[in-house]
Amino acid sequence: MEELKDYDGTAKALPMIRQEPKMYEEPVSESLISSHIKKRCKRILVVDDEKNMLSILTGILSIMGYEVVSAGSAHEGLNLFLKNPIELVLTDLNMPGMDGWALASHIKKKSPNTPVVLITGSEKEAVDEKLKKSCVDSVIFKPFMLEDLRKTVQGMIDHKALD
């Protein structure tokens, strides 16, 4: 018995109840773990000519559990896309040489079911007008919240899984 002092200073004996922590009795199945990893470990291609943005997006998506392949130009991104299985493409809109619209068009010709998301700081009205006539699946406007990025990426990957 352990002694505890009451508010008036008198000692009171209290019985101590000790319980051993319960261990999880059933081992977690390796197939459950691997299926969860396979679900989350989707490969995303990120294309941006701005190194800082490329690094930020790559880091964020990696932390979210995705495998990320990155490219500093649309031409490099297209070459990586043709050589690797890619679940989703995130591309900057305005890049020298080939822009995000053209990259999306090339990707959709090779793989119509691969979602392409543009990331841009361009004026919303101009982008929305062109979006109606393009093969781009979604647009994220800068500046954006991390939650918007997460929801867009997950939504595109979930939608592709249903196809």
N, CA and C atoms as an extended XYZ file, in Angstrom:
489
Properties=species:S:1:pos:R:3:atomname:S:1:resname:S:1:resid:I:1 pbc="F F F"
N         0.839       -1.183        0.000 N   MET     1
C         0.000        0.000        0.000 CA  MET     1
C         0.879        1.239        0.000 C   MET     1
N         0.401        2.218       -0.731 N   GLU     2
C         1.128        3.464       -0.842 CA  GLU     2
C         0.412        4.503       -0.001 C   GLU     2
N         1.192        5.414        0.585 N   GLU     3
C         0.623        6.428        1.453 CA  GLU     3
C         0.427        7.719        0.679 C   GLU     3
N        -0.739        8.343        0.897 N   LEU     4
C        -1.055        9.594        0.240 CA  LEU     4
C        -1.595       10.531        1.301 C   LEU     4
N        -1.168       11.793        1.302 N   LYS     5
C        -1.633       12.766        2.293 CA  LYS     5
C        -2.885       13.455        1.776 C   LYS     5
N        -3.876       13.544        2.656 N   ASP     6
C        -5.129       14.203        2.341 CA  ASP     6
C        -4.907       15.717        2.415 C   ASP     6
N        -5.891       16.501        2.007 N   TYR     7
C        -5.759       17.960        2.003 CA  TYR     7
C        -5.500       18.527        3.390 C   TYR     7
N        -5.940       17.832        4.476 N   ASP     8
C        -5.709       18.329        5.843 CA  ASP     8
C        -4.408       17.811        6.434 C   ASP     8
N        -3.622       17.068        5.662 N   GLY     9
C        -2.325       16.595        6.121 CA  GLY     9
C        -2.324       15.203        6.705 C   GLY     9
N        -3.490       14.592        6.908 N   THR    10
C        -3.513       13.252        7.462 CA  THR    10
C        -3.166       12.240        6.380 C   THR    10
N        -2.437       11.233        6.792 N   ALA    11
C        -2.008       10.206        5.846 CA  ALA    11
C        -3.115        9.198        5.634 C   ALA    11
N        -3.297        8.799        4.419 N   LYS    12
C        -4.285        7.781        4.079 CA  LYS    12
C        -3.577        6.733        3.236 C   LYS    12
N        -3.911        5.497        3.476 N   ALA    13
C        -3.326        4.411        2.697 CA  ALA    13
C        -4.243        4.106        1.523 C   ALA    13
N        -3.659        4.072        0.339 N   LEU    14
C        -4.431        3.757       -0.847 CA  LEU    14
C        -3.871        2.494       -1.495 C   LEU    14
N        -4.743        1.609       -1.873 N   PRO    15
C        -4.246        0.418       -2.569 CA  PRO    15
C        -3.802        0.826       -3.981 C   PRO    15
N        -2.681        0.328       -4.424 N   MET    16
C        -2.194        0.610       -5.770 CA  MET    16
C        -2.614       -0.522       -6.695 C   MET    16
N        -3.171       -0.175       -7.789 N   ILE    17
C        -3.548       -1.168       -8.776 CA  ILE    17
C        -2.512       -1.095       -9.884 C   ILE    17
N        -1.835       -2.154      -10.096 N   ARG    18
C        -0.816       -2.185      -11.146 CA  ARG    18
C        -1.242       -3.181      -12.206 C   ARG    18
N        -1.220       -2.721      -13.407 N   GLN    19
C        -1.537       -3.597      -14.523 CA  GLN    19
C        -0.369       -3.581      -15.494 C   GLN    19
N        -0.055       -4.744      -15.944 N   GLU    20
C         0.974       -4.847      -16.974 CA  GLU    20
C         0.352       -4.393      -18.281 C   GLU    20
N         1.118       -3.647      -19.088 N   PRO    21
C         0.559       -3.248      -20.386 CA  PRO    21
C         0.283       -4.470      -21.246 C   PRO    21
N        -0.853       -4.423      -21.923 N   LYS    22
C        -1.216       -5.547      -22.779 CA  LYS    22
C        -0.480       -5.428      -24.106 C   LYS    22
N         0.045       -6.508      -24.532 N   MET    23
C         0.721       -6.552      -25.822 CA  MET    23
C        -0.307       -6.943      -26.875 C   MET    23
N        -0.146       -6.418      -28.055 N   TYR    24
C        -1.009       -6.803      -29.166 CA  TYR    24
C        -0.740       -8.263      -29.439 C   TYR    24
N        -1.750       -9.076      -29.267 N   GLU    25
C        -1.551      -10.519      -29.305 CA  GLU    25
C        -1.406      -11.072      -30.712 C   GLU    25
N        -2.045      -10.441      -31.689 N   GLU    26
C        -2.013      -10.973      -33.040 CA  GLU    26
C        -0.989      -10.199      -33.864 C   GLU    26
N        -0.009      -10.864      -34.460 N   PRO    27
C         0.990      -10.132      -35.234 CA  PRO    27
C         0.363       -9.500      -36.475 C   PRO    27
N         0.904       -8.344      -36.841 N   VAL    28
C         0.410       -7.652      -38.021 CA  VAL    28
C         0.930       -8.377      -39.251 C   VAL    28
N         0.057       -8.682      -40.140 N   SER    29
C         0.393       -9.424      -41.345 CA  SER    29
C         1.311       -8.612      -42.254 C   SER    29
N         2.344       -9.262      -42.788 N   GLU    30
C         3.249       -8.587      -43.712 CA  GLU    30
C         2.518       -8.173      -44.976 C   GLU    30
N         1.545       -8.966      -45.392 N   SER    31
C         0.807       -8.607      -46.604 CA  SER    31
C        -0.020       -7.348      -46.384 C   SER    31
N        -0.528       -7.155      -45.145 N   LEU    32
C        -1.279       -5.955      -44.826 CA  LEU    32
C        -0.366       -4.740      -44.929 C   LEU    32
N         0.838       -4.859      -44.382 N   ILE    33
C         1.796       -3.761      -44.440 CA  ILE    33
C         2.183       -3.477      -45.887 C   ILE    33
N         2.523       -4.515      -46.636 N   SER    34
C         2.971       -4.291      -48.006 CA  SER    34
C         1.847       -3.749      -48.879 C   SER    34
N         0.593       -4.171      -48.637 N   SER    35
C        -0.499       -3.637      -49.455 CA  SER    35
C        -0.725       -2.168      -49.126 C   SER    35
N        -0.561       -1.775      -47.862 N   HIS    36
C        -0.698       -0.375      -47.482 CA  HIS    36
C         0.404        0.454      -48.141 C   HIS    36
N         1.626       -0.065      -48.119 N   ILE    37
C         2.741        0.642      -48.738 CA  ILE    37
C         2.521        0.741      -50.240 C   ILE    37
N         2.064       -0.333      -50.863 N   LYS    38
C         1.830       -0.295      -52.303 CA  LYS    38
C         0.740        0.707      -52.648 C   LYS    38
N        -0.277        0.820      -51.798 N   LYS    39
C        -1.343        1.783      -52.042 CA  LYS    39
C        -0.795        3.201      -51.995 C   LYS    39
N         0.027        3.484      -50.998 N   ARG    40
C         0.529        4.833      -50.794 CA  ARG    40
C         1.739        5.154      -51.659 C   ARG    40
N         2.495        4.147      -52.054 N   CYS    41
C         3.755        4.387      -52.736 CA  CYS    41
C         3.528        4.523      -54.239 C   CYS    41
N         2.793        5.506      -54.625 N   LYS    42
C         2.537        5.781      -56.028 CA  LYS    42
C         3.640        6.707      -56.537 C   LYS    42
N         4.028        6.521      -57.787 N   ARG    43
C         5.102        7.335      -58.360 CA  ARG    43
C         4.505        8.564      -59.040 C   ARG    43
N         5.010        9.728      -58.634 N   ILE    44
C         4.552       11.004      -59.160 CA  ILE    44
C         5.720       11.682      -59.861 C   ILE    44
N         5.464       12.207      -61.042 N   LEU    45
C         6.452       12.999      -61.770 CA  LEU    45
C         6.158       14.466      -61.502 C   LEU    45
N         7.168       15.190      -61.013 N   VAL    46
C         7.046       16.621      -60.770 CA  VAL    46
C         7.972       17.336      -61.749 C   VAL    46
N         7.420       18.294      -62.489 N   VAL    47
C         8.188       19.027      -63.492 CA  VAL    47
C         8.077       20.522      -63.203 C   VAL    47
N         9.229       21.152      -62.987 N   ASP    48
C         9.254       22.603      -62.749 CA  ASP    48
C        10.648       23.120      -63.053 C   ASP    48
N        10.739       24.231      -63.752 N   ASP    49
C        12.037       24.804      -64.081 CA  ASP    49
C        12.625       25.606      -62.919 C   ASP    49
N        11.814       25.926      -61.921 N   GLU    50
C        12.312       26.630      -60.734 CA  GLU    50
C        12.790       25.596      -59.721 C   GLU    50
N        14.098       25.585      -59.456 N   LYS    51
C        14.691       24.559      -58.591 CA  LYS    51
C        14.098       24.552      -57.191 C   LYS    51
N        13.827       25.737      -56.642 N   ASN    52
C        13.264       25.794      -55.291 CA  ASN    52
C        11.883       25.148      -55.232 C   ASN    52
N        11.040       25.463      -56.207 N   MET    53
C         9.691       24.889      -56.234 CA  MET    53
C         9.766       23.383      -56.451 C   MET    53
N        10.660       22.955      -57.326 N   LEU    54
C        10.841       21.529      -57.595 CA  LEU    54
C        11.255       20.801      -56.317 C   LEU    54
N        12.185       21.395      -55.589 N   SER    55
C        12.660       20.799      -54.340 CA  SER    55
C        11.554       20.758      -53.282 C   SER    55
N        10.794       21.823      -53.164 N   ILE    56
C         9.711       21.882      -52.173 CA  ILE    56
C         8.645       20.827      -52.491 C   ILE    56
N         8.192       20.792      -53.736 N   LEU    57
C         7.154       19.822      -54.112 CA  LEU    57
C         7.637       18.387      -53.934 C   LEU    57
N         8.867       18.126      -54.343 N   THR    58
C         9.434       16.782      -54.196 CA  THR    58
C         9.484       16.385      -52.726 C   THR    58
N         9.939       17.295      -51.884 N   GLY    59
C        10.028       17.010      -50.449 CA  GLY    59
C         8.669       16.770      -49.816 C   GLY    59
N         7.710       17.625      -50.127 N   ILE    60
C         6.367       17.500      -49.551 CA  ILE    60
C         5.725       16.175      -49.965 C   ILE    60
N         5.781       15.861      -51.245 N   LEU    61
C         5.161       14.631      -51.735 CA  LEU    61
C         5.854       13.392      -51.175 C   LEU    61
N         7.158       13.466      -50.995 N   SER    62
C         7.890       12.348      -50.380 CA  SER    62
C         7.441       12.140      -48.940 C   SER    62
N         7.295       13.228      -48.205 N   ILE    63
C         6.821       13.144      -46.819 CA  ILE    63
C         5.414       12.563      -46.771 C   ILE    63
N         4.595       12.869      -47.784 N   MET    64
C         3.231       12.331      -47.851 CA  MET    64
C         3.217       10.847      -48.203 C   MET    64
N         4.382       10.291      -48.528 N   GLY    65
C         4.467        8.859      -48.777 CA  GLY    65
C         4.530        8.448      -50.232 C   GLY    65
N         4.716        9.412      -51.119 N   TYR    66
C         4.785        9.089      -52.540 CA  TYR    66
C         6.240        8.958      -52.988 C   TYR    66
N         6.443        8.153      -54.019 N   GLU    67
C         7.742        8.089      -54.672 CA  GLU    67
C         7.720        9.191      -55.722 C   GLU    67
N         8.749       10.035      -55.722 N   VAL    68
C         8.747       11.201      -56.597 CA  VAL    68
C         9.922       11.153      -57.560 C   VAL    68
N         9.611       11.385      -58.830 N   VAL    69
C        10.616       11.547      -59.875 CA  VAL    69
C        10.518       13.003      -60.292 C   VAL    69
N        11.653       13.718      -60.376 N   SER    70
C        11.573       15.140      -60.688 CA  SER    70
C        12.377       15.494      -61.930 C   SER    70
N        11.909       16.557      -62.594 N   ALA    71
C        12.559       17.032      -63.811 CA  ALA    71
C        12.557       18.556      -63.817 C   ALA    71
N        13.644       19.143      -64.323 N   GLY    72
C        13.786       20.595      -64.370 CA  GLY    72
C        13.290       21.230      -65.655 C   GLY    72
N        12.765       20.423      -66.574 N   SER    73
C        12.201       20.955      -67.811 CA  SER    73
C        11.133       19.993      -68.324 C   SER    73
N        10.291       20.496      -69.209 N   ALA    74
C         9.234       19.651      -69.774 CA  ALA    74
C         9.831       18.538      -70.637 C   ALA    74
N        10.889       18.846      -71.381 N   HIS    75
C        11.530       17.823      -72.222 CA  HIS    75
C        12.099       16.692      -71.364 C   HIS    75
N        12.770       17.065      -70.280 N   GLU    76
C        13.310       16.059      -69.354 CA  GLU    76
C        12.164       15.264      -68.716 C   GLU    76
N        11.096       15.949      -68.349 N   GLY    77
C         9.940       15.299      -67.743 CA  GLY    77
C         9.298       14.288      -68.681 C   GLY    77
N         9.175       14.650      -69.945 N   LEU    78
C         8.591       13.743      -70.926 CA  LEU    78
C         9.460       12.498      -71.096 C   LEU    78
N        10.778       12.686      -71.142 N   ASN    79
C        11.691       11.534      -71.240 CA  ASN    79
C        11.562       10.615      -70.026 C   ASN    79
N        11.478       11.196      -68.825 N   LEU    80
C        11.307       10.382      -67.614 CA  LEU    80
C         9.963        9.666      -67.639 C   LEU    80
N         8.930       10.336      -68.103 N   PHE    81
C         7.604        9.732      -68.184 CA  PHE    81
C         7.623        8.513      -69.108 C   PHE    81
N         8.307        8.633      -70.223 N   LEU    82
C         8.356        7.539      -71.197 CA  LEU    82
C         9.159        6.343      -70.700 C   LEU    82
N        10.055        6.570      -69.736 N   LYS    83
C        10.928        5.503      -69.236 CA  LYS    83
C        10.480        4.906      -67.908 C   LYS    83
N         9.506        5.517      -67.238 N   ASN    84
C         9.097        5.088      -65.898 CA  ASN    84
C         7.581        4.966      -65.800 C   ASN    84
N         7.114        3.999      -65.000 N   PRO    85
C         5.670        3.968      -64.734 CA  PRO    85
C         5.316        5.133      -63.794 C   PRO    85
N         4.425        5.992      -64.217 N   ILE    86
C         4.048        7.196      -63.463 CA  ILE    86
C         2.539        7.172      -63.228 C   ILE    86
N         2.129        7.439      -61.993 N   GLU    87
C         0.704        7.464      -61.641 CA  GLU    87
C         0.076        8.841      -61.836 C   GLU    87
N         0.902        9.898      -61.711 N   LEU    88
C         0.384       11.263      -61.745 CA  LEU    88
C         1.512       12.196      -62.159 C   LEU    88
N         1.164       13.241      -62.918 N   VAL    89
C         2.141       14.256      -63.307 CA  VAL    89
C         1.697       15.599      -62.745 C   VAL    89
N         2.608       16.250      -62.024 N   LEU    90
C         2.409       17.620      -61.547 CA  LEU    90
C         3.405       18.469      -62.319 C   LEU    90
N         2.928       19.452      -63.066 N   THR    91
C         3.838       20.260      -63.864 CA  THR    91
C         3.549       21.747      -63.744 C   THR    91
N         4.624       22.501      -63.761 N   ASP    92
C         4.507       23.947      -63.831 CA  ASP    92
C         3.900       24.297      -65.181 C   ASP    92
N         3.214       25.407      -65.269 N   LEU    93
C         2.623       25.824      -66.534 CA  LEU    93
C         3.647       26.545      -67.408 C   LEU    93
N         4.256       27.574      -66.861 N   ASN    94
C         5.161       28.417      -67.643 CA  ASN    94
C         6.605       27.978      -67.478 C   ASN    94
N         7.120       27.343      -68.529 N   MET    95
C         8.513       26.898      -68.554 CA  MET    95
C         9.083       27.229      -69.925 C   MET    95
N        10.399       27.467      -69.985 N   PRO    96
C        11.008       27.723      -71.294 CA  PRO    96
C        10.964       26.469      -72.171 C   PRO    96
N        10.914       26.668      -73.466 N   GLY    97
C        10.844       25.523      -74.377 CA  GLY    97
C         9.413       25.034      -74.468 C   GLY    97
N         9.154       23.907      -73.873 N   MET    98
C         7.813       23.323      -73.855 CA  MET    98
C         7.114       23.733      -72.558 C   MET    98
N         5.879       24.236      -72.665 N   ASP    99
C         5.149       24.622      -71.448 CA  ASP    99
C         4.323       23.451      -70.911 C   ASP    99
N         3.627       23.681      -69.817 N   GLY   100
C         2.839       22.629      -69.175 CA  GLY   100
C         1.686       22.118      -70.029 C   GLY   100
N         1.071       23.000      -70.822 N   TRP   101
C        -0.019       22.572      -71.711 CA  TRP   101
C         0.498       21.549      -72.725 C   TRP   101
N         1.640       21.857      -73.347 N   ALA   102
C         2.217       20.962      -74.363 CA  ALA   102
C         2.661       19.648      -73.730 C   ALA   102
N         3.267       19.729      -72.552 N   LEU   103
C         3.685       18.505      -71.860 CA  LEU   103
C         2.467       17.622      -71.573 C   LEU   103
N         1.404       18.232      -71.100 N   ALA   104
C         0.171       17.474      -70.808 CA  ALA   104
C        -0.348       16.790      -72.069 C   ALA   104
N        -0.310       17.494      -73.178 N   SER   105
C        -0.771       16.933      -74.440 CA  SER   105
C         0.058       15.710      -74.845 C   SER   105
N         1.377       15.803      -74.736 N   HIS   106
C         2.258       14.669      -75.063 CA  HIS   106
C         1.998       13.481      -74.145 C   HIS   106
N         1.820       13.763      -72.866 N   ILE   107
C         1.590       12.688      -71.889 CA  ILE   107
C         0.259       11.988      -72.178 C   ILE   107
N        -0.783       12.766      -72.445 N   LYS   108
C        -2.101       12.181      -72.695 CA  LYS   108
C        -2.136       11.363      -73.988 C   LYS   108
N        -1.303       11.744      -74.979 N   LYS   109
C        -1.229       10.953      -76.211 CA  LYS   109
C        -0.646        9.572      -75.932 C   LYS   109
N         0.330        9.506      -75.022 N   LYS   110
C         0.980        8.235      -74.682 CA  LYS   110
C         0.192        7.441      -73.656 C   LYS   110
N        -0.458        8.160      -72.732 N   SER   111
C        -1.160        7.497      -71.629 CA  SER   111
C        -2.386        8.328      -71.230 C   SER   111
N        -3.503        8.136      -71.919 N   PRO   112
C        -4.693        8.971      -71.694 CA  PRO   112
C        -5.240        8.947      -70.266 C   PRO   112
N        -4.984        7.866      -69.520 N   ASN   113
C        -5.528        7.766      -68.162 CA  ASN   113
C        -4.615        8.323      -67.082 C   ASN   113
N        -3.434        8.794      -67.447 N   THR   114
C        -2.540        9.375      -66.442 CA  THR   114
C        -2.990       10.803      -66.152 C   THR   114
N        -3.349       11.101      -64.895 N   PRO   115
C        -3.773       12.463      -64.555 CA  PRO   115
C        -2.612       13.452      -64.660 C   PRO   115
N        -2.905       14.634      -65.185 N   VAL   116
C        -1.932       15.722      -65.269 CA  VAL   116
C        -2.514       16.931      -64.549 C   VAL   116
N        -1.730       17.455      -63.610 N   VAL   117
C        -2.141       18.617      -62.826 CA  VAL   117
C        -1.148       19.743      -63.088 C   VAL   117
N        -1.658       20.909      -63.475 N   LEU   118
C        -0.818       22.091      -63.666 CA  LEU   118
C        -0.705       22.847      -62.355 C   LEU   118
N         0.487       23.381      -62.108 N   ILE   119
C         0.693       24.275      -60.971 CA  ILE   119
C         1.147       25.595      -61.560 C   ILE   119
N         0.436       26.673      -61.212 N   THR   120
C         0.747       27.950      -61.847 CA  THR   120
C         0.457       29.144      -60.951 C   THR   120
N         1.162       30.205      -61.248 N   GLY   121
C         0.898       31.491      -60.615 CA  GLY   121
C         0.203       32.430      -61.587 C   GLY   121
N        -0.179       31.906      -62.752 N   SER   122
C        -0.834       32.711      -63.787 CA  SER   122
C        -2.245       33.106      -63.356 C   SER   122
N        -2.806       34.059      -64.077 N   GLU   123
C        -4.145       34.559      -63.788 CA  GLU   123
C        -5.187       33.452      -63.957 C   GLU   123
N        -6.022       33.303      -62.961 N   LYS   124
C        -7.005       32.221      -62.913 CA  LYS   124
C        -7.948       32.213      -64.115 C   LYS   124
N        -8.482       33.352      -64.496 N   GLU   125
C        -9.448       33.416      -65.595 CA  GLU   125
C        -8.849       32.928      -66.909 C   GLU   125
N        -7.620       33.349      -67.203 N   ALA   126
C        -6.968       32.947      -68.458 CA  ALA   126
C        -6.701       31.446      -68.464 C   ALA   126
N        -6.261       30.906      -67.327 N   VAL   127
C        -5.969       29.474      -67.228 CA  VAL   127
C        -7.263       28.668      -67.318 C   VAL   127
N        -8.301       29.100      -66.608 N   ASP   128
C        -9.585       28.386      -66.619 CA  ASP   128
C       -10.180       28.315      -68.022 C   ASP   128
N       -10.038       29.385      -68.787 N   GLU   129
C       -10.565       29.410      -70.158 CA  GLU   129
C        -9.851       28.375      -71.025 C   GLU   129
N        -8.530       28.313      -70.914 N   LYS   130
C        -7.761       27.357      -71.711 CA  LYS   130
C        -7.947       25.924      -71.197 C   LYS   130
N        -8.189       25.790      -69.900 N   LEU   131
C        -8.382       24.480      -69.283 CA  LEU   131
C        -9.565       23.741      -69.908 C   LEU   131
N       -10.610       24.465      -70.246 N   LYS   132
C       -11.814       23.862      -70.834 CA  LYS   132
C       -11.513       23.125      -72.137 C   LYS   132
N       -10.516       23.608      -72.884 N   LYS   133
C       -10.179       23.039      -74.189 CA  LYS   133
C        -8.964       22.118      -74.141 C   LYS   133
N        -8.433       21.877      -72.956 N   SER   134
C        -7.190       21.104      -72.846 CA  SER   134
C        -7.449       19.702      -72.301 C   SER   134
N        -6.380       18.950      -72.211 N   CYS   135
C        -6.457       17.593      -71.660 CA  CYS   135
C        -5.949       17.553      -70.215 C   CYS   135
N        -5.732       18.722      -69.616 N   VAL   136
C        -5.270       18.808      -68.226 CA  VAL   136
C        -6.429       18.446      -67.302 C   VAL   136
N        -6.126       17.677      -66.251 N   ASP   137
C        -7.171       17.206      -65.343 CA  ASP   137
C        -7.515       18.186      -64.235 C   ASP   137
N        -6.530       18.955      -63.791 N   SER   138
C        -6.770       19.878      -62.688 CA  SER   138
C        -5.672       20.943      -62.667 C   SER   138
N        -5.954       22.040      -61.964 N   VAL   139
C        -4.976       23.124      -61.817 CA  VAL   139
C        -4.893       23.506      -60.350 C   VAL   139
N        -3.675       23.708      -59.880 N   ILE   140
C        -3.436       24.241      -58.541 CA  ILE   140
C        -2.813       25.625      -58.738 C   ILE   140
N        -3.462       26.641      -58.165 N   PHE   141
C        -2.971       28.005      -58.315 CA  PHE   141
C        -2.072       28.383      -57.144 C   PHE   141
N        -0.946       29.015      -57.462 N   LYS   142
C        -0.021       29.514      -56.446 CA  LYS   142
C        -0.540       30.860      -55.961 C   LYS   142
N        -0.367       31.164      -54.705 N   PRO   143
C         0.124       30.270      -53.647 CA  PRO   143
C        -0.975       29.282      -53.268 C   PRO   143
N        -0.555       28.109      -52.835 N   PHE   144
C        -1.530       27.090      -52.472 CA  PHE   144
C        -1.248       26.576      -51.069 C   PHE   144
N        -2.272       25.996      -50.470 N   MET   145
C        -2.146       25.396      -49.141 CA  MET   145
C        -1.721       23.942      -49.320 C   MET   145
N        -0.982       23.410      -48.380 N   LEU   146
C        -0.556       22.013      -48.446 CA  LEU   146
C        -1.755       21.071      -48.515 C   LEU   146
N        -2.808       21.413      -47.821 N   GLU   147
C        -4.004       20.568      -47.831 CA  GLU   147
C        -4.619       20.512      -49.229 C   GLU   147
N        -4.567       21.622      -49.961 N   ASP   148
C        -5.071       21.632      -51.339 CA  ASP   148
C        -4.238       20.700      -52.218 C   ASP   148
N        -2.937       20.734      -52.038 N   LEU   149
C        -2.049       19.847      -52.787 CA  LEU   149
C        -2.357       18.393      -52.451 C   LEU   149
N        -2.471       18.098      -51.151 N   ARG   150
C        -2.736       16.724      -50.714 CA  ARG   150
C        -4.060       16.210      -51.282 C   ARG   150
N        -5.098       17.020      -51.177 N   LYS   151
C        -6.423       16.600      -51.659 CA  LYS   151
C        -6.425       16.395      -53.170 C   LYS   151
N        -5.783       17.286      -53.893 N   THR   152
C        -5.743       17.168      -55.352 CA  THR   152
C        -5.002       15.922      -55.772 C   THR   152
N        -3.813       15.719      -55.202 N   VAL   153
C        -3.002       14.548      -55.553 CA  VAL   153
C        -3.752       13.263      -55.210 C   VAL   153
N        -4.276       13.176      -54.000 N   GLN   154
C        -4.975       11.961      -53.588 CA  GLN   154
C        -6.224       11.739      -54.426 C   GLN   154
N        -6.946       12.807      -54.707 N   GLY   155
C        -8.149       12.692      -55.531 CA  GLY   155
C        -7.847       12.193      -56.935 C   GLY   155
N        -6.787       12.689      -57.526 N   MET   156
C        -6.404       12.253      -58.878 CA  MET   156
C        -5.978       10.784      -58.880 C   MET   156
N        -5.221       10.385      -57.873 N   ILE   157
C        -4.762        8.992      -57.798 CA  ILE   157
C        -5.929        8.059      -57.510 C   ILE   157
N        -6.830        8.463      -56.620 N   ASP   158
C        -8.018        7.648      -56.325 CA  ASP   158
C        -8.893        7.504      -57.567 C   ASP   158
N        -9.066        8.595      -58.290 N   HIS   159
C        -9.890        8.578      -59.502 CA  HIS   159
C        -9.273        7.658      -60.559 C   HIS   159
N        -7.956        7.697      -60.680 N   LYS   160
C        -7.280        6.824      -61.654 CA  LYS   160
C        -7.466        5.372      -61.268 C   LYS   160
N        -7.430        5.082      -59.970 N   ALA   161
C        -7.593        3.699      -59.495 CA  ALA   161
C        -8.968        3.146      -59.862 C   ALA   161
N        -9.952        4.025      -59.963 N   LEU   162
C       -11.299        3.586      -60.316 CA  LEU   162
C       -11.446        3.261      -61.806 C   LEU   162
N       -10.559        3.825      -62.627 N   ASP   163
C       -10.627        3.573      -64.085 CA  ASP   163
C       -10.245        2.169      -64.450 C   ASP   163
